[in-house]
Amino acid sequence: MMFRKTKLLSRLCLAATVLLGSAMTTHAKWLTVHNDFIVYDTEGNAVHTRSGTLRKFNNIYYWYGSAGGFSNQMCYSSPDLLHWTNKGVVIAAPGTNRMDVLYNDSTEQYVMFLKTGTASACDLGIATSPTPDGKFTLLGNNKVHGSPIGDMSVWKDNDGKAYLAYVWDSIPGANSGGVSQHALSLLSSDYLSVSKRMWLWDAGNREGNMMMKAHGLYYYISSLTLWTQSTQSQFYTSSTPAGPWTTRLQPILVPGNTHNNSWDTQSDFVFEFKGPKDTVYMYGGDRWEKPDPARLGDYAWLPMNFTPKDTLLINYYQDWEIDPDAGTWRTLDLKRNLALHKTVEASSSTGSNTPNNVTDSTTWQNYSSTKWVSGTDDAQWIRVDLGSPMPVNRVILKWDSSYAKAFKIQVAADTASWMDVYTCANMGPRSLTDETFATTTARYVRMLATQRGGPAGYTLFDFMVLNDTGVSVGLSRRPGMASLPAKSEITFERNVLRYAIPAGRAVKLEVLDGRGKRMAVLADGFMAAGRYETAMPANLGHGMYLIRLTANGQKLASIRVRL
């Protein structure tokens, strides 16, 4: 999972603005989220933030978490949620995990909360620092209301009050298992102690606790206790932190997730992008195990929707965008990709892994089957012919585990006079390149590789070219196009279903086989007016299927597709 906003120059990877003879251009303020790929810092090392949190302090994003193996806590900072600077170990605390950080406005201290200890039943560690990325000082390890805890996180309300959501091992021998409880407590005004328990659920087998608030309703979210295996995320709700809270867990809807396991993740945090138009609630999940071969990133960040009955719904997107200032989001419209279906040539290729695969339109469910694989020499290239000269200023490359450690992005009006616009010398396996450079006019865009990251040839899934100057389409919080559809409709292309809803309503999108048997439900709940897309389930066999869009049992649109 990766983000992109404005360009930040790293030490070894830089855009060649001097060569272009102009300063960096100002682009639209959208962040782009890329799931299914490994996140790297600006030095080319994989980011390690297990069981951590994402915060924003003083217009800088901070990503905290474990360095792996439940050990020291790391901090990374970024102005754009793509280029992450490793700030190092902010607290040396072996045996810790499930950490969180809040800023206390009255004490002007950053307070870190840690699940500390070597067993499942742990203490609550509290540490402070005057800066968000400095060394935190551990003030002590504490029982919570006299008992140890399991997983936990903290959450700060608009009034400054902060709460601890946690597994409470008050029952002897619970160890966060089937007989443990989980609870919500108010923190003291300085956040340095637990003040008052607000609610207690006498229910075991819960972990990954976290809290959020949306549309005046409080949500308490957790997953099943199943070690590192991902499970269904569920929630309680209440109109106030003091309760009464609902007593029956409700599942977060994940249309199309055949394993029903929160898209192969465990709930970690919800990050809010608050703006004057709306608020984007972004689900952050850890991906400890990867049963689906297509979803290989260590983390998944996905937008949350709400049904009329306040049920949470999470669709899956490999690429989606956020305007953090407005509090809106949209899917990444493939029509903006200037390289889509364009002709591609390369220095070499292997078998059916031909160059034109990188400009095919694919989804997270099938992108790994369409790729370019080069020969095994270090010096290789692949270039896209845009068909005619046009302004370009951004390139997105999606790499497999056989990657280019060192490469350049070049542009040209012909195939002879190449100009460097981006250079990198520290890429990693299963990485994603998303770089913006000064706008220039070119017909050809080339990736020139100079050093392999392993013994095999270079493997590239996707080669996207964009011109993001003045991009401002799709301002709806829901995924959609610039204009609202006039009628309900469904289209199908390259295993992707696209459907339109002219007015907000509760809808259901179903897949039926030739005998009318329901094979899958791809959407079920309230959706705002707009245009949407989803992939066909990967487990469907060959044959004819009916795709049906309904509202309150009334058919809105349908289409027959052959797989």
C-alpha positions as CSV (number, residue, x, y, z in Angstrom):
1,M,0.0,0.0,0.0
2,M,1.4,3.4,-1.0
3,F,0.3,7.0,-1.2
4,R,1.1,9.9,-3.5
5,K,0.5,13.6,-3.3
6,T,3.1,16.3,-4.3
7,K,6.7,15.4,-5.2
8,L,9.3,14.9,-2.5
9,L,12.9,14.4,-3.6
10,S,14.6,11.5,-1.9
11,R,18.4,11.2,-1.6
12,L,18.8,8.7,-4.5
13,C,15.6,9.0,-6.4
14,L,14.9,12.4,-8.0
15,A,13.0,14.1,-10.7
16,A,15.2,15.9,-13.2
17,T,13.6,19.3,-13.0
18,V,16.9,21.1,-13.8
19,L,17.3,19.1,-17.1
20,L,13.7,20.1,-18.0
21,G,14.5,23.7,-17.4
22,S,11.5,24.4,-15.2
23,A,10.3,24.2,-11.6
24,M,8.0,21.5,-10.3
25,T,4.5,22.1,-11.5
26,T,1.6,22.4,-9.1
27,H,-0.8,19.5,-9.4
28,A,-4.2,18.7,-8.0
29,K,-4.2,18.0,-4.3
30,W,-5.4,14.4,-4.5
31,L,-3.6,11.6,-2.6
32,T,-3.4,8.3,-4.4
33,V,-3.6,5.1,-2.4
34,H,-2.0,2.0,-4.0
35,N,-2.7,-1.3,-2.2
36,D,-1.0,-4.8,-2.8
37,F,2.5,-3.5,-2.9
38,I,5.3,-3.1,-0.4
39,V,5.9,0.3,1.1
40,Y,9.6,1.5,1.1
41,D,11.2,4.5,2.8
42,T,13.3,7.1,1.0
43,E,16.5,5.0,1.5
44,G,14.9,2.0,-0.2
45,N,14.2,-0.1,2.9
46,A,10.8,-1.7,3.6
47,V,8.6,0.2,6.1
48,H,8.0,-1.7,9.3
49,T,4.9,-0.5,11.2
50,R,3.2,-3.6,12.5
51,S,0.2,-3.1,14.8
52,G,0.8,0.6,14.7
53,T,-1.1,3.8,13.8
54,L,-1.2,6.7,11.4
55,R,-1.4,10.3,12.8
56,K,-1.1,13.8,11.4
57,F,0.7,16.4,13.5
58,N,1.5,19.9,12.2
59,N,0.7,19.0,8.6
60,I,3.1,16.0,8.6
61,Y,1.9,12.4,8.6
62,Y,3.5,10.0,11.1
63,W,3.3,6.3,10.7
64,Y,4.2,4.3,13.9
65,G,4.5,0.6,14.5
66,S,6.6,-2.4,15.5
67,A,9.9,-3.1,13.7
68,G,8.8,-6.7,13.6
69,G,8.8,-9.6,16.0
70,F,7.0,-7.4,18.6
71,S,10.0,-5.3,19.4
72,N,11.1,-1.7,19.2
73,Q,8.7,0.9,17.9
74,M,9.5,2.8,14.7
75,C,8.4,6.1,13.3
76,Y,8.3,7.3,9.7
77,S,7.3,10.8,8.6
78,S,5.9,12.1,5.3
79,P,4.4,15.3,3.9
80,D,2.6,13.4,1.2
81,L,1.9,9.9,2.4
82,L,4.1,8.4,-0.3
83,H,7.7,9.4,0.5
84,W,8.4,8.0,4.0
85,T,11.5,9.2,5.9
86,N,12.7,6.7,8.5
87,K,12.9,8.6,11.9
88,G,14.3,5.5,13.6
89,V,13.4,3.8,16.8
90,V,11.3,6.2,18.9
91,I,11.2,3.9,21.9
92,A,13.4,0.8,22.6
93,A,10.9,-1.5,24.2
94,P,11.3,-5.2,23.4
95,G,8.2,-7.3,23.7
96,T,5.8,-4.5,22.8
97,N,3.2,-4.3,20.2
98,R,-0.2,-2.7,19.6
99,M,0.9,0.9,20.1
100,D,-0.8,4.2,19.5
101,V,0.1,7.9,19.8
102,L,-2.0,11.0,20.8
103,Y,-1.1,14.7,21.2
104,N,-2.3,16.3,24.4
105,D,-3.3,19.9,23.8
106,S,-3.0,21.1,27.4
107,T,0.3,19.5,28.3
108,E,1.7,19.9,24.8
109,Q,3.1,16.4,25.0
110,Y,2.9,13.5,22.6
111,V,1.8,10.4,24.5
112,M,2.5,6.9,23.4
113,F,0.5,3.9,24.5
114,L,2.0,0.4,24.4
115,K,0.9,-3.2,25.0
116,T,4.0,-4.2,27.0
117,G,5.0,-7.7,28.2
118,T,6.1,-11.0,27.0
119,A,2.8,-12.9,27.3
120,S,-0.6,-12.4,25.8
121,A,-1.8,-10.8,29.1
122,C,0.2,-7.5,29.2
123,D,0.5,-4.2,30.9
124,L,-0.3,-0.8,29.5
125,G,2.9,1.1,28.9
126,I,2.7,4.9,28.7
127,A,5.5,7.1,27.3
128,T,5.9,10.8,26.4
129,S,7.9,13.0,24.1
130,P,7.9,16.7,23.3
131,T,8.1,15.9,19.6
132,P,6.2,13.4,17.5
133,D,9.4,11.8,16.1
134,G,11.7,12.1,19.1
135,K,12.7,9.6,21.7
136,F,9.8,8.7,23.9
137,T,10.4,8.2,27.6
138,L,8.6,5.3,29.2
139,L,6.8,6.5,32.4
140,G,5.7,3.1,33.5
141,N,3.9,-0.2,32.9
142,N,0.4,-0.4,34.4
143,K,-2.4,-2.8,35.0
144,V,-5.8,-1.4,33.8
145,H,-8.3,-1.3,36.6
146,G,-6.2,-3.9,38.4
147,S,-5.9,-6.4,35.5
148,P,-3.6,-7.0,32.5
149,I,-4.8,-6.3,29.0
150,G,-4.6,-7.7,25.5
151,D,-4.8,-5.7,22.2
152,M,-5.6,-2.0,22.6
153,S,-5.7,1.3,20.9
154,V,-6.6,4.9,21.8
155,W,-8.9,7.5,20.2
156,K,-9.4,11.2,20.7
157,D,-12.8,12.8,20.4
158,N,-13.5,16.4,19.2
159,D,-13.8,17.6,22.8
160,G,-10.2,16.5,23.6
161,K,-11.3,13.6,25.7
162,A,-9.4,10.3,24.9
163,Y,-10.5,6.7,25.3
164,L,-8.8,3.4,25.6
165,A,-10.3,0.4,23.7
166,Y,-8.8,-2.8,25.0
167,V,-9.1,-6.5,25.7
168,W,-9.4,-6.8,29.5
169,D,-8.0,-10.0,31.0
170,S,-9.8,-9.7,34.3
171,I,-10.6,-13.4,34.4
172,P,-7.7,-15.6,35.7
173,G,-6.1,-17.5,32.9
174,A,-7.9,-15.6,30.1
175,N,-4.8,-14.5,28.2
176,S,-6.9,-12.6,25.7
177,G,-8.7,-15.8,24.7
178,G,-12.2,-17.2,24.8
179,V,-13.0,-16.1,28.4
180,S,-11.5,-12.6,28.3
181,Q,-13.6,-9.5,28.1
182,H,-13.1,-6.2,26.2
183,A,-13.9,-2.7,27.3
184,L,-13.8,1.0,26.8
185,S,-12.2,3.4,29.4
186,L,-11.8,7.2,29.6
187,L,-8.2,8.4,30.0
188,S,-7.2,11.2,32.4
189,S,-7.1,14.7,31.1
190,D,-3.3,14.5,30.7
191,Y,-3.6,11.0,29.0
192,L,-1.1,9.6,31.5
193,S,-3.5,7.2,33.3
194,V,-6.7,5.4,32.9
195,S,-9.5,7.3,34.6
196,K,-12.8,5.5,34.4
197,R,-14.2,2.5,32.7
198,M,-17.1,3.5,30.4
199,W,-18.3,0.1,29.2
200,L,-17.5,-3.6,29.5
201,W,-18.5,-6.4,27.1
202,D,-18.4,-9.9,28.6
203,A,-17.3,-11.5,25.3
204,G,-14.1,-13.3,24.5
205,N,-12.0,-14.1,21.4
206,R,-11.7,-10.4,20.4
207,E,-8.6,-8.4,19.4
208,G,-7.5,-5.6,17.1
209,N,-9.7,-3.1,19.1
210,M,-10.2,0.4,17.7
211,M,-12.7,3.2,17.9
212,M,-14.2,5.8,15.6
213,K,-17.0,8.3,15.3
214,A,-19.1,9.0,12.2
215,H,-22.4,10.9,11.7
216,G,-22.8,11.4,15.4
217,L,-22.5,7.6,16.2
218,Y,-19.6,6.0,18.0
219,Y,-18.1,2.7,16.7
220,Y,-16.1,0.1,18.6
221,I,-14.4,-2.3,16.1
222,S,-12.5,-5.5,16.7
223,S,-11.7,-8.8,15.0
224,L,-11.6,-12.4,16.2
225,T,-8.7,-13.8,18.1
226,L,-6.9,-16.1,15.6
227,W,-3.2,-15.2,16.0
228,T,-2.0,-13.9,12.7
229,Q,-4.9,-15.1,10.6
230,S,-7.2,-12.4,9.3
231,T,-10.9,-12.6,10.3
232,Q,-14.1,-10.7,9.9
233,S,-14.1,-7.3,11.5
234,Q,-17.2,-6.5,13.6
235,F,-18.5,-3.5,15.6
236,Y,-20.7,-2.2,18.4
237,T,-22.3,1.3,18.3
238,S,-23.5,3.9,20.8
239,S,-24.7,7.5,20.7
240,T,-22.2,8.3,23.6
241,P,-19.0,6.7,24.8
242,A,-20.7,6.1,28.2
243,G,-23.3,3.9,26.5
244,P,-25.5,2.2,26.3
245,W,-23.6,0.3,23.6
246,T,-25.1,-2.4,21.5
247,T,-24.5,-5.9,22.8
248,R,-24.5,-7.8,19.5
249,L,-21.6,-7.6,17.2
250,Q,-22.4,-6.4,13.6
251,P,-20.2,-7.4,10.7
252,I,-18.4,-4.9,8.5
253,L,-19.7,-5.6,5.0
254,V,-17.0,-6.5,2.5
255,P,-18.8,-7.1,-0.9
256,G,-16.8,-9.5,-3.1
257,N,-14.5,-10.7,-0.3
258,T,-15.1,-14.5,-0.6
259,H,-13.1,-15.3,2.5
260,N,-15.0,-12.6,4.5
261,N,-11.8,-11.7,6.3
262,S,-11.5,-7.9,5.9
263,W,-9.6,-8.3,2.7
264,D,-6.9,-10.5,4.3
265,T,-6.2,-8.0,7.1
266,Q,-6.7,-7.5,10.8
267,S,-8.2,-4.2,11.9
268,D,-5.5,-1.7,13.0
269,F,-6.8,1.9,12.9
270,V,-9.2,4.2,11.2
271,F,-7.8,7.5,9.9
272,E,-10.1,10.5,9.3
273,F,-9.6,13.0,6.6
274,K,-11.9,15.8,7.7
275,G,-12.9,18.5,5.3
276,P,-15.7,21.1,4.8
277,K,-17.5,18.9,2.4
278,D,-17.3,15.5,4.1
279,T,-15.0,13.2,6.0
280,V,-13.2,10.2,4.5
281,Y,-12.9,7.3,7.0
282,M,-9.9,5.2,5.9
283,Y,-9.7,1.7,7.3
284,G,-6.1,0.6,8.0
285,G,-5.4,-3.1,8.2
286,D,-2.4,-5.3,8.9
287,R,-1.8,-8.1,6.5
288,W,0.0,-10.7,8.5
289,E,-0.7,-13.7,6.3
290,K,-1.5,-13.6,2.6
291,P,-3.8,-16.4,1.5
292,D,-4.9,-14.5,-1.7
293,P,-1.8,-14.5,-4.0
294,A,-2.9,-11.2,-5.6
295,R,-3.1,-9.3,-2.3
296,L,0.6,-9.3,-1.2
297,G,1.1,-5.9,0.4
298,D,1.8,-5.8,4.1
299,Y,-1.0,-3.3,4.7
300,A,-4.3,-2.3,3.1
301,W,-5.8,1.2,3.4
302,L,-9.4,1.3,2.1
303,P,-12.3,3.8,2.1
304,M,-15.3,3.1,4.4
305,N,-18.9,3.6,3.4
306,F,-22.1,3.6,5.5
307,T,-25.5,2.0,4.9
308,P,-28.8,3.7,5.9
309,K,-28.7,1.6,9.1
310,D,-25.2,2.9,9.9
311,T,-23.5,-0.4,9.0
312,L,-19.9,-0.1,7.8
313,L,-19.0,-1.2,4.3
314,I,-15.5,-1.6,2.8
315,N,-15.0,-2.2,-0.9
316,Y,-11.6,-3.1,-2.2
317,Y,-9.5,-0.9,-4.6
318,Q,-6.0,-1.3,-5.7
319,D,-5.9,2.4,-6.6
320,W,-8.1,5.2,-5.2
321,E,-7.7,8.8,-4.3
322,I,-8.4,11.2,-1.5
323,D,-8.7,15.0,-1.4
324,P,-7.7,15.5,2.3
325,D,-8.6,19.1,2.4
326,A,-12.1,18.6,1.2
327,G,-12.7,15.3,2.9
328,T,-13.7,13.5,-0.4
329,W,-12.5,10.5,-2.3
330,R,-12.9,8.7,-5.7
331,T,-11.6,5.8,-7.6
332,L,-8.6,6.3,-9.9
333,D,-10.2,6.7,-13.3
334,L,-8.3,4.6,-15.8
335,K,-9.4,7.0,-18.6
336,R,-6.7,9.4,-17.2
337,N,-4.1,6.8,-18.1
338,L,-2.6,8.1,-21.4
339,A,-0.9,4.8,-21.9
340,L,-4.0,2.6,-21.6
341,H,-4.1,0.1,-24.6
342,K,-1.3,2.0,-26.3
343,T,1.5,0.2,-28.2
344,V,4.5,-0.9,-26.2
345,E,8.0,-2.1,-27.3
346,A,10.8,-3.5,-25.2
347,S,14.4,-4.6,-25.5
348,S,13.4,-8.2,-24.8
349,S,10.5,-10.3,-23.5
350,T,9.9,-13.8,-22.2
351,G,7.2,-16.1,-23.5
352,S,3.7,-14.7,-23.3
353,N,4.8,-12.0,-20.9
354,T,4.9,-9.4,-23.7
355,P,5.4,-5.6,-23.5
356,N,1.8,-4.8,-24.3
357,N,0.6,-6.5,-21.1
358,V,1.7,-3.4,-19.1
359,T,-0.9,-1.1,-20.7
360,D,-3.7,-3.6,-20.4
361,S,-6.7,-2.6,-18.2
362,T,-6.5,-5.0,-15.2
363,T,-7.8,-5.1,-11.6
364,W,-6.4,-6.3,-8.3
365,Q,-8.0,-9.7,-9.0
366,N,-6.1,-10.4,-12.3
367,Y,-3.3,-7.9,-12.7
368,S,-0.6,-10.4,-11.8
369,S,-1.5,-12.6,-14.8
370,T,-0.7,-9.8,-17.3
371,K,2.9,-8.6,-17.0
372,W,6.1,-8.0,-19.0
373,V,9.2,-10.1,-18.2
374,S,12.5,-9.1,-19.8
375,G,15.6,-11.1,-20.5
376,T,18.2,-11.5,-17.8
377,D,20.7,-8.8,-18.8
378,D,20.9,-5.6,-16.6
379,A,20.5,-3.2,-19.5
380,Q,16.8,-3.4,-20.5
381,W,14.1,-1.0,-21.5
382,I,10.4,-0.8,-22.2
383,R,8.7,2.2,-23.9
384,V,5.1,3.3,-24.5
385,D,4.1,5.0,-27.7
386,L,1.3,7.5,-26.8
387,G,0.4,7.8,-30.5
388,S,1.1,11.6,-30.7
389,P,3.0,14.2,-28.7
390,M,1.1,15.2,-25.5
391,P,1.8,16.8,-22.1
392,V,2.9,14.3,-19.4
393,N,4.0,14.7,-15.8
394,R,3.5,11.5,-13.9
395,V,4.4,7.8,-14.3
396,I,3.2,4.8,-12.2
397,L,5.1,1.5,-12.4
398,K,4.0,-1.6,-10.6
399,W,6.8,-4.1,-10.0
400,D,6.9,-7.8,-9.2
401,S,9.5,-9.4,-6.9
402,S,11.9,-9.3,-9.9
403,Y,12.4,-5.6,-10.1
404,A,14.7,-2.8,-11.2
405,K,16.9,-1.7,-8.3
406,A,18.2,1.2,-10.5
407,F,16.4,2.7,-13.4
408,K,15.4,5.9,-15.2
409,I,12.2,7.3,-16.6
410,Q,12.8,9.1,-19.9
411,V,10.6,11.0,-22.4
412,A,11.2,11.8,-26.1
413,A,9.4,13.2,-29.1
414,D,11.0,10.4,-31.2
415,T,12.9,7.2,-30.3
416,A,16.4,8.7,-30.4
417,S,16.6,11.9,-28.2
418,W,15.7,10.8,-24.7
419,M,15.4,13.2,-21.7
420,D,15.7,11.9,-18.1
421,V,12.8,13.0,-15.9
422,Y,13.3,10.7,-13.0
423,T,16.2,8.6,-11.7
424,C,16.1,5.9,-9.0
425,A,18.9,3.8,-7.5
426,N,17.2,2.1,-4.5
427,M,14.0,0.4,-5.5
428,G,12.9,-2.8,-3.8
429,P,11.0,-6.0,-4.6
430,R,7.2,-5.8,-5.1
431,S,7.5,-2.1,-5.0
432,L,5.5,0.7,-6.7
433,T,6.8,3.8,-8.4
434,D,4.5,6.8,-8.5
435,E,6.4,9.9,-9.4
436,T,5.5,13.4,-10.6
437,F,7.9,15.5,-12.6
438,A,7.7,18.8,-14.5
439,T,5.2,18.8,-17.3
440,T,6.8,18.1,-20.7
441,T,5.5,17.2,-24.1
442,A,6.4,13.8,-25.4
443,R,5.2,11.0,-27.6
444,Y,7.3,8.2,-26.1
445,V,7.8,7.4,-22.4
446,R,10.5,4.9,-21.5
447,M,11.7,3.0,-18.4
448,L,15.4,2.3,-18.8
449,A,16.7,-0.3,-16.3
450,T,20.4,-0.5,-15.4
451,Q,20.5,-2.8,-12.4
452,R,18.4,-5.9,-11.6
453,G,17.3,-6.6,-8.0
454,G,17.8,-10.3,-8.4
455,P,18.9,-13.0,-10.9
456,A,15.7,-13.0,-13.0
457,G,14.6,-10.6,-15.6
458,Y,12.7,-7.4,-14.9
459,T,8.9,-8.0,-14.2
460,L,6.5,-5.1,-14.6
461,F,2.7,-5.4,-14.1
462,D,1.6,-1.9,-15.1
463,F,3.1,1.1,-16.8
464,M,0.8,4.2,-16.5
465,V,1.4,7.7,-17.9
466,L,-0.7,10.6,-16.8
467,N,-1.0,14.4,-17.1
468,D,-2.3,15.6,-13.8
469,T,-2.1,19.3,-14.5
470,G,-5.4,20.8,-13.4
471,V,-7.1,17.5,-12.7
472,S,-10.3,18.2,-10.7
473,V,-12.8,15.6,-11.8
474,G,-14.8,13.3,-9.6
475,L,-15.5,15.5,-6.6
476,S,-18.1,13.2,-5.0
477,R,-17.1,11.4,-1.8
478,R,-18.4,8.2,-3.4
479,P,-16.5,6.8,-6.3
480,G,-17.7,8.3,-9.5
481,M,-17.1,10.3,-12.6
482,A,-17.4,14.1,-13.0
483,S,-21.1,14.0,-13.9
484,L,-23.9,12.0,-12.3
485,P,-25.5,9.2,-14.4
486,A,-28.9,9.9,-16.0
487,K,-30.1,6.3,-15.5
488,S,-29.1,3.0,-13.9
489,E,-26.9,0.9,-16.1
490,I,-24.3,-1.9,-16.0
491,T,-21.3,-2.5,-18.4
492,F,-18.7,-5.3,-18.4
493,E,-15.1,-5.1,-19.8
494,R,-12.0,-7.1,-19.0
495,N,-13.5,-8.8,-15.9
496,V,-14.6,-5.4,-14.4
497,L,-18.2,-4.5,-13.8
498,R,-19.1,-0.8,-13.9
499,Y,-22.5,0.3,-12.8
500,A,-24.3,3.6,-12.4
501,I,-26.9,4.8,-9.9
502,P,-28.7,8.1,-10.7
503,A,-29.9,8.7,-7.1
504,G,-28.8,7.6,-3.7
505,R,-30.6,4.5,-2.4
506,A,-30.1,1.0,-0.9
507,V,-29.1,-1.3,-3.8
508,K,-28.0,-4.8,-4.3
509,L,-25.7,-6.0,-7.1
510,E,-25.9,-9.8,-7.6
511,V,-24.4,-12.4,-9.9
512,L,-26.7,-15.3,-10.9
513,D,-25.8,-18.4,-12.9
514,G,-27.8,-19.7,-15.9
515,R,-30.3,-21.4,-13.6
516,G,-31.0,-18.3,-11.6
517,K,-28.9,-19.4,-8.6
518,R,-27.3,-16.5,-6.8
519,M,-23.5,-17.0,-7.0
520,A,-22.3,-13.7,-5.4
521,V,-23.5,-10.4,-3.9
522,L,-21.1,-7.6,-5.0
523,A,-22.9,-4.7,-3.3
524,D,-25.6,-4.6,-0.7
525,G,-26.5,-1.4,1.1
526,F,-26.9,2.3,0.6
527,M,-24.8,3.9,-2.2
528,A,-24.8,7.6,-3.2
529,A,-25.5,8.7,-6.8
530,G,-22.5,8.0,-8.9
531,R,-20.6,5.5,-11.0
532,Y,-18.9,2.5,-9.4
533,E,-16.8,-0.4,-10.4
534,T,-16.0,-3.9,-9.0
535,A,-14.3,-7.0,-10.2
536,M,-16.1,-10.2,-11.0
537,P,-15.5,-12.9,-8.3
538,A,-12.4,-14.9,-9.1
539,N,-14.0,-18.2,-8.1
540,L,-16.6,-18.2,-10.9
541,G,-16.3,-20.9,-13.6
542,H,-16.7,-20.5,-17.3
543,G,-20.2,-19.9,-18.5
544,M,-23.0,-17.3,-18.9
545,Y,-24.0,-15.2,-15.9
546,L,-26.7,-12.6,-15.2
547,I,-25.6,-9.4,-13.4
548,R,-28.6,-7.8,-11.7
549,L,-28.9,-4.4,-10.0
550,T,-32.0,-4.0,-7.8
551,A,-33.4,-1.6,-5.2
552,N,-36.0,-2.8,-2.8
553,G,-36.6,-5.9,-5.0
554,Q,-37.2,-3.8,-8.1
555,K,-34.8,-4.3,-11.0
556,L,-32.9,-1.2,-12.0
557,A,-30.6,-2.7,-14.6
558,S,-29.2,-6.1,-15.7
559,I,-26.6,-7.5,-18.2
560,R,-25.6,-11.0,-19.3
561,V,-21.8,-11.7,-19.4
562,R,-19.9,-14.7,-20.5
563,L,-16.7,-15.7,-18.7
